[in-house]
């Protein structure tokens, strides 16, 4: 069985990523890209679906020992895990060097004390655990081949094959360092170059140290902010600037449930808010690369803006179910692709426009096509803002007039008016000012419940929605407006879990709710960060700080967050690590630091 979601560490090379469990098992790795087929899919199945365990030897009928300590080496994505055994202490260093040639996952075993028997168990299964590759020797190297893929395994340790698994049994003493590397290459090409593990380790550490030095945030929450920034950088696909929402698919929002989705794509919403956080912390190059990705992805068809694209801008992300995988803790179906790609979500027009506006305001070099794109998006909204849509949460139920969607349509128009007023674009200013007023009036009349003094999830509904917390943050209404304060307090009453975290919206257990799905889900972490932001904005800064620091305590020992928190099971759920959790963590830390609302 795979570990708990929070038991995993992230390593990556900004083109793909691996998850490493506390017991030294790599249970998830897609090669060569985030969205490629997995060669280790044990995370969503069993050991039969692929894994690579490296740690102290143990009896075959015993559970693998878990590391006593693990940490990232400084401000990097280099993972160190240490085991204390009866025979001594051993350290394993795991990392993926920023790519210069074939993608590599490198693992270096180092003896610390005593003499520790070790074992490497490598079971490669291609196509998400479905295909057993042909494993053989080629000029002294071990290679696994299946169809278009080949994975090369290099080590100085002696290896042997048994039960379709490659093993290495060895012992390390103080000062011993033994490296293991897997490298991917198209099967029709020449073998990849022999790895140089020690040089790659130095280069990887140098890369991350140099990158972190550009961070402009030096407040009291720096450790959490920097780790979140490193995570966001790791979720960036370097060749194109696209940003994946998470490196995994089908980690469940409810253990044993059906809310299992593929997040290895670039949601415009997630990527736009990620760009916002990067800009606020000094990372303009990443912001520029994302803007270029956006312009390429949308090019030629801005009127049909998708809510998500592939990491290189692909439009077709057809959804399929992998019925041979039993799912994480029997949570099925396991899905790849995402059928929500062609949903109508009007709020993305606002998020994209807000991101372009922030880039413009922070001095990112002007791009004329970006301004043209922004104008085209408003021309589309002018005719479509008053239509129902699927909303921010990608509901699979009927379309509705979601209040958050209308608010973000207002944001799109408002930011474009500001662009025109700055002199950097031309457009029908008076007409769009009237449009902005019309949307504002419509939301306040149809999306507000006067009796309860709260905005509602959609026009005419009584349900609440945590996305309403963004109303003051987007400048739709000022924080001290009684309707804003009433909405915040209503969400605290009706969408708060027993431990004070915020649900996205009500779900109906076995019955299908507003999202068209049965079952429930955990507290969506981004929503709880939004609540902390709002509390700070309305002057309840002590309450905001306490909620924020409670959220920080949910991070795993390496500072990572999944999408949600299950208040009943007291564990992380959903895809991991999740950009949409780490971005608002950064934003709330910046707001609390600016307000002085922190302890010590």
C-alpha positions as CSV (number, residue, x, y, z in Angstrom):
1,X,0.0,0.0,0.0
2,X,1.2,3.5,-0.8
3,X,2.0,5.9,2.1
4,X,-0.2,8.6,3.3
5,X,-0.2,11.6,1.0
6,X,1.7,13.7,3.4
7,X,4.4,11.0,3.7
8,X,5.7,12.0,0.3
9,X,8.5,14.3,-0.7
10,X,8.7,16.1,-4.1
11,X,11.8,16.1,-6.3
12,X,11.8,17.3,-9.8
13,X,13.7,18.9,-12.7
14,X,11.1,21.4,-13.9
15,X,9.9,19.1,-16.6
16,X,8.6,16.2,-14.5
17,X,8.6,15.2,-10.9
18,X,8.8,12.2,-8.6
19,X,7.2,11.4,-5.2
20,X,9.5,9.7,-2.6
21,X,7.9,8.1,0.5
22,X,9.4,8.1,4.0
23,X,10.5,4.5,3.5
24,X,12.6,5.4,0.5
25,X,10.1,4.3,-2.2
26,X,9.6,6.3,-5.3
27,X,5.9,5.5,-6.0
28,X,5.2,8.1,-8.8
29,X,7.3,9.2,-11.7
30,X,6.2,10.1,-15.3
31,X,8.8,10.4,-18.0
32,X,9.8,12.5,-19.8
33,X,7.1,15.1,-18.9
34,X,4.7,15.7,-16.1
35,X,1.8,14.4,-18.3
36,X,3.6,11.4,-19.7
37,X,2.7,7.8,-18.8
38,X,4.1,6.8,-15.3
39,X,6.8,4.3,-15.1
40,X,6.2,4.1,-11.3
41,X,2.5,4.1,-10.6
42,X,2.5,2.3,-7.2
43,X,0.9,5.4,-5.7
44,X,-2.3,4.6,-7.5
45,X,-2.1,0.8,-7.2
46,X,0.3,-1.8,-5.8
47,X,3.9,-2.6,-6.1
48,X,3.0,-4.6,-9.2
49,X,2.4,-1.2,-10.9
50,X,6.0,0.0,-10.5
51,X,8.2,1.4,-7.7
52,X,11.8,1.9,-6.7
53,X,12.7,1.4,-3.1
54,X,16.1,2.2,-1.7
55,X,16.8,1.8,2.0
56,X,18.0,-0.5,4.8
57,X,17.5,-4.2,4.1
58,X,14.6,-5.7,5.8
59,X,12.9,-9.1,6.1
60,X,10.7,-9.9,3.1
61,X,7.6,-10.3,5.4
62,X,8.3,-7.0,7.3
63,X,7.3,-3.5,6.5
64,X,10.1,-1.4,5.0
65,X,11.6,0.8,7.8
66,X,10.8,4.5,7.5
67,X,13.5,7.2,7.7
68,X,14.1,8.7,11.2
69,X,14.8,12.1,9.7
70,X,14.4,13.8,6.3
71,X,14.9,17.3,5.1
72,X,15.6,19.3,2.0
73,X,19.2,20.3,1.8
74,X,19.0,24.0,2.5
75,X,16.7,26.0,0.1
76,X,16.8,23.3,-2.6
77,X,14.9,20.4,-4.0
78,X,17.6,18.0,-2.9
79,X,16.1,15.5,-0.4
80,X,18.1,13.9,2.4
81,X,16.6,10.9,4.3
82,X,18.4,9.2,7.2
83,X,17.7,5.8,8.8
84,X,19.0,4.8,12.3
85,X,19.3,1.0,12.3
86,X,20.7,-1.5,14.9
87,X,23.8,-1.7,12.7
88,X,24.3,2.0,12.1
89,X,23.0,5.1,10.3
90,X,22.7,5.6,6.6
91,X,21.7,8.6,4.5
92,X,20.1,8.6,1.0
93,X,20.1,11.8,-1.1
94,X,17.5,12.0,-3.9
95,X,17.3,14.6,-6.6
96,X,16.6,15.3,-10.2
97,X,19.1,17.6,-11.9
98,X,17.7,20.5,-13.9
99,X,17.7,18.9,-17.3
100,X,20.6,19.2,-19.7
101,X,20.1,16.1,-21.9
102,X,18.2,13.0,-20.7
103,X,16.0,13.3,-17.6
104,X,17.6,11.7,-14.6
105,X,16.6,10.6,-11.1
106,X,19.7,10.2,-9.0
107,X,20.0,8.5,-5.6
108,X,23.2,8.5,-3.6
109,X,23.6,6.2,-0.6
110,X,26.1,7.4,2.1
111,X,27.3,5.5,5.2
112,X,27.2,7.7,8.3
113,X,28.0,5.2,11.1
114,X,28.4,1.4,11.5
115,X,27.9,-1.0,8.6
116,X,24.4,-0.9,7.2
117,X,23.1,-3.6,4.8
118,X,21.1,-1.9,2.1
119,X,18.8,-3.0,-0.7
120,X,17.6,-1.4,-4.0
121,X,14.5,-2.8,-5.5
122,X,13.6,-1.4,-8.9
123,X,10.4,-2.5,-10.6
124,X,9.7,-0.5,-13.8
125,X,6.2,-0.8,-15.3
126,X,5.5,1.4,-18.2
127,X,2.1,2.8,-19.3
128,X,0.9,3.4,-15.7
129,X,1.8,0.0,-14.5
130,X,0.3,-1.9,-17.4
131,X,3.4,-2.9,-19.4
132,X,6.3,-5.0,-18.3
133,X,9.4,-3.8,-20.1
134,X,12.1,-6.0,-21.7
135,X,15.0,-5.6,-19.2
136,X,18.4,-6.6,-20.4
137,X,22.1,-5.6,-20.4
138,X,23.7,-3.4,-23.0
139,X,27.4,-2.8,-22.8
140,X,27.4,-3.3,-19.1
141,X,24.3,-1.1,-18.4
142,X,20.8,-2.2,-17.5
143,X,18.1,-1.0,-19.8
144,X,14.3,-1.4,-19.8
145,X,12.5,-1.0,-23.1
146,X,8.8,-1.0,-24.0
147,X,7.6,0.6,-27.2
148,X,8.8,4.2,-27.6
149,X,10.5,4.3,-24.1
150,X,13.7,3.2,-22.7
151,X,15.0,3.7,-19.1
152,X,18.6,3.1,-18.3
153,X,19.8,2.1,-14.9
154,X,23.4,2.8,-13.8
155,X,25.2,1.9,-10.6
156,X,28.5,0.6,-9.3
157,X,26.6,-1.8,-7.1
158,X,26.2,-5.4,-8.3
159,X,22.7,-6.0,-9.6
160,X,20.6,-9.1,-10.3
161,X,17.1,-9.8,-11.6
162,X,14.5,-11.8,-9.9
163,X,10.7,-11.9,-10.3
164,X,10.7,-9.2,-12.9
165,X,12.5,-6.8,-10.5
166,X,16.1,-5.5,-10.5
167,X,17.8,-5.8,-7.1
168,X,21.1,-4.6,-5.6
169,X,22.2,-5.8,-2.1
170,X,25.2,-4.0,-0.6
171,X,26.6,-2.7,2.7
172,X,27.8,0.8,3.4
173,X,30.3,2.0,6.0
174,X,31.2,5.6,7.0
175,X,32.6,7.4,4.0
176,X,31.1,5.1,1.4
177,X,29.0,6.7,-1.3
178,X,27.2,4.6,-3.9
179,X,25.1,6.2,-6.6
180,X,22.1,4.9,-8.5
181,X,20.7,6.6,-11.5
182,X,17.8,6.1,-13.9
183,X,17.7,8.0,-17.2
184,X,15.0,8.1,-19.9
185,X,15.6,8.2,-23.6
186,X,13.4,7.4,-26.6
187,X,14.0,3.7,-27.4
188,X,15.0,4.3,-31.0
189,X,17.9,6.7,-30.0
190,X,21.4,6.0,-28.8
191,X,21.9,5.4,-25.0
192,X,22.0,8.5,-22.8
193,X,25.4,9.6,-21.6
194,X,26.7,7.9,-18.5
195,X,25.6,9.9,-15.4
196,X,27.9,11.9,-13.2
197,X,26.1,11.8,-9.9
198,X,28.4,13.9,-7.8
199,X,28.8,16.7,-10.3
200,X,25.1,16.7,-10.9
201,X,24.5,17.0,-7.1
202,X,26.7,20.1,-6.9
203,X,25.1,21.6,-10.0
204,X,21.6,21.0,-8.7
205,X,22.3,22.6,-5.3
206,X,23.9,25.6,-7.0
207,X,20.9,26.0,-9.2
208,X,18.4,26.2,-6.4
209,X,20.6,28.3,-4.2
210,X,21.1,30.9,-7.0
211,X,17.3,30.8,-7.8
212,X,16.2,31.4,-4.1
213,X,18.6,34.4,-3.8
214,X,16.2,36.3,-6.1
215,X,13.4,36.1,-3.5
216,X,12.5,39.6,-2.2
217,X,10.4,38.4,0.8
218,X,12.3,38.5,4.1
219,X,9.5,38.5,6.6
220,X,8.7,36.2,9.5
221,X,7.2,33.5,7.4
222,X,10.2,33.3,5.0
223,X,10.8,29.5,5.5
224,X,7.2,28.7,4.5
225,X,7.2,31.2,1.6
226,X,10.5,30.0,0.2
227,X,9.5,26.4,0.3
228,X,6.2,27.2,-1.4
229,X,8.1,29.2,-4.1
230,X,10.5,26.3,-4.7
231,X,7.5,24.0,-5.1
232,X,5.8,26.4,-7.6
233,X,9.1,26.5,-9.5
234,X,9.2,22.7,-9.5
235,X,5.7,22.7,-11.0
236,X,6.8,24.9,-13.9
237,X,7.5,23.2,-17.3
238,X,10.8,24.9,-18.2
239,X,10.7,24.5,-22.0
240,X,7.4,26.4,-22.3
241,X,6.8,28.3,-19.1
242,X,3.5,26.4,-18.5
243,X,2.7,25.6,-14.8
244,X,1.0,22.4,-13.8
245,X,-1.6,22.5,-11.0
246,X,0.0,19.4,-9.4
247,X,2.4,16.6,-10.6
248,X,-0.2,13.8,-9.9
249,X,-3.5,12.4,-11.0
250,X,-6.4,10.9,-9.1
251,X,-5.2,11.4,-5.6
252,X,-8.7,11.5,-4.0
253,X,-10.5,14.5,-2.5
254,X,-12.3,11.9,-0.4
255,X,-10.6,8.6,0.5
256,X,-12.5,5.8,-1.3
257,X,-14.6,8.3,-3.3
258,X,-14.9,9.2,-7.0
259,X,-13.6,12.8,-6.9
260,X,-10.3,11.9,-8.5
261,X,-8.9,14.2,-11.2
262,X,-5.8,14.6,-13.4
263,X,-4.1,17.8,-12.4
264,X,-1.0,17.6,-14.6
265,X,-2.1,20.4,-16.9
266,X,-2.0,24.2,-16.9
267,X,-5.2,25.7,-15.6
268,X,-5.3,29.4,-16.6
269,X,-6.7,30.2,-13.2
270,X,-4.0,28.4,-11.2
271,X,-1.2,29.6,-13.4
272,X,-2.4,33.2,-13.3
273,X,-2.5,33.3,-9.5
274,X,0.9,31.5,-9.5
275,X,2.3,34.3,-11.7
276,X,0.9,36.8,-9.3
277,X,2.7,35.3,-6.3
278,X,6.0,35.0,-8.3
279,X,5.8,38.7,-9.4
280,X,5.2,39.8,-5.8
281,X,8.3,37.9,-4.6
282,X,10.7,39.0,-7.3
283,X,10.5,36.3,-10.0
284,X,9.8,38.3,-13.1
285,X,11.5,35.9,-15.5
286,X,9.0,33.1,-14.6
287,X,6.2,35.6,-15.1
288,X,7.5,36.6,-18.5
289,X,7.8,32.9,-19.5
290,X,4.2,32.2,-18.4
291,X,2.9,35.2,-20.3
292,X,4.6,34.0,-23.5
293,X,3.1,30.5,-22.9
294,X,-0.3,32.1,-22.5
295,X,0.0,34.0,-25.7
296,X,1.1,30.9,-27.6
297,X,-1.7,28.7,-26.1
298,X,-4.5,31.2,-26.9
299,X,-3.1,32.4,-30.2
300,X,-5.5,32.3,-33.1
301,X,-8.6,31.5,-31.0
302,X,-8.9,33.9,-28.0
303,X,-12.7,33.9,-28.3
304,X,-12.7,30.2,-27.4
305,X,-10.5,30.4,-24.3
306,X,-10.1,27.1,-22.6
307,X,-9.9,26.9,-18.8
308,X,-6.8,24.6,-19.2
309,X,-4.3,23.5,-21.7
310,X,-1.5,21.0,-21.9
311,X,1.9,22.2,-20.6
312,X,3.0,23.0,-24.2
313,X,-0.4,24.6,-25.0
314,X,-2.2,21.5,-26.2
315,X,-6.0,21.9,-26.4
316,X,-7.2,18.3,-26.5
317,X,-7.0,16.7,-23.0
318,X,-9.4,13.8,-23.5
319,X,-10.4,12.1,-20.3
320,X,-10.1,8.4,-19.8
321,X,-10.2,5.9,-16.9
322,X,-7.4,3.4,-16.2
323,X,-9.4,0.4,-15.0
324,X,-6.4,-1.8,-14.3
325,X,-5.3,0.5,-11.4
326,X,-7.2,0.0,-8.1
327,X,-6.6,3.7,-7.1
328,X,-5.1,5.3,-4.1
329,X,-6.6,3.5,-1.1
330,X,-9.2,2.0,-3.4
331,X,-10.3,5.4,-4.6
332,X,-11.6,4.9,-8.2
333,X,-11.8,5.7,-11.0
334,X,-8.2,6.6,-11.8
335,X,-8.4,9.2,-14.5
336,X,-6.0,10.7,-17.0
337,X,-6.8,13.6,-19.1
338,X,-9.5,16.1,-18.0
339,X,-12.9,16.5,-19.5
340,X,-13.4,19.8,-17.9
341,X,-11.0,21.4,-20.4
342,X,-13.9,22.6,-22.6
343,X,-16.2,23.9,-19.8
344,X,-17.3,27.5,-19.8
345,X,-15.8,29.2,-16.8
346,X,-16.2,32.9,-17.1
347,X,-14.0,33.6,-14.1
348,X,-10.8,32.6,-16.0
349,X,-11.2,35.8,-18.1
350,X,-10.8,37.7,-14.9
351,X,-7.9,35.7,-13.6
352,X,-6.0,36.0,-16.9
353,X,-6.7,39.7,-17.2
354,X,-5.7,40.3,-13.6
355,X,-2.4,38.5,-14.1
356,X,-1.7,40.5,-17.3
357,X,-2.6,43.7,-15.4
358,X,-0.2,42.9,-12.5
359,X,2.6,42.1,-15.0
360,X,2.0,45.5,-16.6
361,X,1.9,47.3,-13.2
362,X,5.1,45.7,-12.0
363,X,7.1,46.8,-15.0
364,X,7.2,43.6,-17.0
365,X,8.3,44.6,-20.5
366,X,5.3,45.5,-22.7
367,X,4.0,42.9,-25.1
368,X,1.7,44.4,-27.7
369,X,0.0,41.1,-28.4
370,X,-0.8,40.7,-24.7
371,X,-2.7,44.0,-24.9
372,X,-4.5,42.8,-28.0
373,X,-5.4,39.6,-26.3
374,X,-6.8,41.4,-23.3
375,X,-9.0,43.6,-25.5
376,X,-10.3,40.5,-27.4
377,X,-11.2,38.8,-24.1
378,X,-13.3,41.8,-23.1
379,X,-15.0,41.8,-26.5
380,X,-16.0,38.2,-25.8
381,X,-17.2,38.9,-22.3
382,X,-19.3,41.9,-23.5
383,X,-21.5,39.3,-25.3
384,X,-21.3,36.4,-22.8
385,X,-20.8,37.7,-19.2
386,X,-24.5,37.2,-18.5
387,X,-24.6,33.5,-19.4
388,X,-24.6,30.7,-16.9
389,X,-21.4,28.7,-16.6
390,X,-19.7,25.8,-14.7
391,X,-17.9,28.1,-12.3
392,X,-14.5,28.1,-10.6
393,X,-15.0,24.6,-9.2
394,X,-15.7,22.9,-12.6
395,X,-19.0,21.5,-11.5
396,X,-20.3,18.5,-13.5
397,X,-23.9,19.5,-12.8
398,X,-26.0,22.1,-14.7
399,X,-24.7,25.5,-15.5
400,X,-25.6,28.3,-13.2
401,X,-25.2,32.1,-12.8
402,X,-22.3,31.7,-10.3
403,X,-21.6,34.9,-8.4
404,X,-17.8,34.5,-8.4
405,X,-17.9,34.1,-12.2
406,X,-19.7,37.4,-12.6
407,X,-17.3,39.2,-10.1
408,X,-14.3,38.0,-12.1
409,X,-16.0,39.2,-15.4
410,X,-16.2,42.6,-13.6
411,X,-12.5,42.3,-12.8
412,X,-11.6,41.6,-16.4
413,X,-13.4,44.7,-17.6
414,X,-12.1,46.9,-14.7
415,X,-8.5,45.9,-15.4
416,X,-8.8,46.5,-19.1
417,X,-10.3,50.0,-18.4
418,X,-7.2,50.7,-16.4
419,X,-5.0,49.5,-19.3
420,X,-6.7,51.9,-21.6
421,X,-6.6,54.8,-19.2
422,X,-2.8,54.2,-18.8
423,X,-2.4,54.9,-22.5
424,X,-1.1,51.4,-23.4
425,X,-4.2,50.3,-25.3
426,X,-7.1,51.7,-27.2
427,X,-10.7,50.7,-26.7
428,X,-14.3,51.9,-26.2
429,X,-13.7,53.4,-22.8
430,X,-17.2,54.8,-22.1
431,X,-18.9,51.7,-23.3
432,X,-16.8,49.4,-21.2
433,X,-17.2,51.6,-18.1
434,X,-21.0,51.2,-18.6
435,X,-20.4,47.4,-18.9
436,X,-18.5,47.4,-15.7
437,X,-21.3,49.2,-13.9
438,X,-23.9,46.8,-15.4
439,X,-22.1,43.7,-14.2
440,X,-21.6,45.3,-10.7
441,X,-25.3,46.2,-10.4
442,X,-26.4,42.7,-11.7
443,X,-24.3,40.9,-9.0
444,X,-25.4,43.1,-6.2
445,X,-29.1,42.8,-7.1
446,X,-29.2,39.1,-8.0
447,X,-26.4,37.5,-6.1
448,X,-27.0,39.0,-2.7
449,X,-29.4,37.7,0.0
450,X,-30.6,40.8,1.9
451,X,-32.3,38.8,4.6
452,X,-29.1,36.9,5.5
453,X,-26.8,39.8,4.6
454,X,-24.6,37.5,2.4
455,X,-23.7,37.0,-1.2
456,X,-24.7,33.5,-2.4
457,X,-23.1,30.8,-4.6
458,X,-25.3,31.6,-7.6
459,X,-28.2,33.8,-8.5
460,X,-31.3,32.8,-6.6
461,X,-29.6,30.1,-4.5
462,X,-29.3,29.9,-0.7
463,X,-26.0,28.0,-0.8
464,X,-22.7,29.7,0.0
465,X,-19.4,29.4,-1.7
466,X,-15.9,30.1,-0.4
467,X,-15.0,31.8,-3.7
468,X,-17.1,34.7,-2.4
469,X,-14.2,35.5,-0.1
470,X,-12.4,36.9,-3.2
471,X,-14.9,39.8,-3.5
472,X,-12.9,42.3,-1.4
473,X,-9.5,40.9,-2.5
474,X,-10.4,41.7,-6.2
475,X,-11.7,45.2,-5.3
476,X,-15.3,44.5,-6.2
477,X,-16.4,45.9,-2.9
478,X,-14.3,47.5,-0.1
479,X,-13.5,45.3,2.9
480,X,-15.6,47.5,5.3
481,X,-18.8,47.1,3.2
482,X,-21.5,45.5,5.4
483,X,-22.2,43.0,2.6
484,X,-18.6,41.8,2.6
485,X,-18.4,41.5,6.3
486,X,-21.8,39.6,6.3
487,X,-20.6,37.2,3.7
488,X,-17.3,36.5,5.6
489,X,-19.3,35.8,8.8
490,X,-21.9,33.6,6.9
491,X,-19.1,31.5,5.4
492,X,-17.5,31.1,8.8
493,X,-20.9,29.8,10.2
494,X,-22.0,27.6,7.3
495,X,-18.8,26.3,5.6
496,X,-16.5,25.9,8.5
497,X,-15.3,22.5,9.6
498,X,-15.1,21.4,13.2
499,X,-11.4,22.5,13.3
500,X,-12.1,25.9,11.7
501,X,-11.1,25.3,8.1
502,X,-13.3,26.3,5.1
503,X,-15.2,24.0,2.7
504,X,-15.6,25.1,-0.9
505,X,-19.4,24.7,-0.9
506,X,-21.9,22.3,0.6
507,X,-21.9,18.7,-0.6
508,X,-24.7,16.2,-0.1
509,X,-23.0,12.9,0.7
510,X,-24.5,10.0,-1.2
511,X,-26.7,12.4,-3.2
512,X,-25.5,14.5,-6.1
513,X,-25.1,18.1,-5.1
514,X,-24.5,21.3,-7.0
515,X,-21.3,19.8,-8.5
516,X,-23.2,16.8,-10.0
517,X,-21.1,14.3,-8.0
518,X,-21.9,12.0,-5.0
519,X,-19.8,12.0,-1.9
520,X,-18.1,14.7,0.2
521,X,-14.6,16.2,0.3
522,X,-12.2,17.8,2.7
523,X,-11.6,21.4,3.5
524,X,-10.1,23.1,0.4
525,X,-7.0,24.7,1.7
526,X,-6.9,27.7,-0.6
527,X,-10.3,28.7,0.8
528,X,-9.0,28.7,4.3
529,X,-6.1,31.0,3.3
530,X,-8.6,33.3,1.6
531,X,-10.5,33.5,4.9
532,X,-7.3,34.5,6.7
533,X,-6.8,37.2,4.1
534,X,-10.3,38.5,4.5
535,X,-10.1,38.5,8.3
536,X,-6.9,40.6,8.0
537,X,-8.6,43.0,5.6
538,X,-11.5,43.7,7.9
539,X,-9.2,44.3,10.9
540,X,-9.5,40.9,12.6
541,X,-5.7,40.4,12.3
542,X,-5.2,38.3,15.4
543,X,-7.8,35.9,14.2
544,X,-6.3,35.9,10.7
545,X,-2.8,35.1,12.1
546,X,-4.1,32.3,14.2
547,X,-5.9,30.7,11.3
548,X,-2.8,31.1,9.0
549,X,-0.5,29.5,11.5
550,X,-2.9,26.7,12.0
551,X,-2.9,26.2,8.3
552,X,0.9,26.1,8.3
553,X,0.8,23.4,10.9
554,X,-1.0,21.2,8.3
555,X,2.1,21.1,6.0
556,X,4.0,17.9,6.1
557,X,7.5,17.8,7.6
558,X,8.9,19.1,4.4
559,X,6.6,22.1,4.1
560,X,4.3,20.6,1.4
561,X,0.5,20.8,1.0
562,X,-2.0,18.8,-0.9
563,X,-5.2,20.3,-2.2
564,X,-7.4,19.6,0.8
565,X,-7.5,18.6,4.5
566,X,-9.8,15.9,5.7
567,X,-11.1,17.1,9.1
568,X,-12.4,13.6,10.0
569,X,-9.3,11.6,9.2
570,X,-6.9,14.4,10.1
571,X,-4.9,14.0,6.9
572,X,-4.1,15.6,3.6
573,X,-6.2,14.6,0.6
574,X,-6.2,15.5,-3.1
575,X,-3.4,15.9,-5.6
576,X,0.0,16.7,-4.2
577,X,1.7,19.0,-3.9
578,X,-0.9,21.5,-5.0
579,X,0.0,24.9,-6.5
580,X,-3.5,26.2,-5.6
581,X,-2.6,25.6,-1.9
582,X,0.9,27.1,-2.0
583,X,0.0,30.2,-3.9
584,X,-2.5,31.6,-1.3
585,X,0.0,30.6,1.5
586,X,2.5,33.0,-0.1
587,X,-0.2,35.7,-0.6
588,X,-1.5,35.5,3.0
589,X,2.0,35.6,4.4
590,X,2.7,38.8,2.4
591,X,-0.6,40.4,3.6
592,X,0.0,39.5,7.3
593,X,3.6,40.7,7.1
594,X,2.5,44.0,5.7
595,X,-0.1,44.4,8.4
596,X,2.3,43.4,11.2
597,X,0.0,40.6,12.2
598,X,2.5,38.0,13.3
599,X,3.8,36.8,16.6
600,X,7.3,37.5,17.9
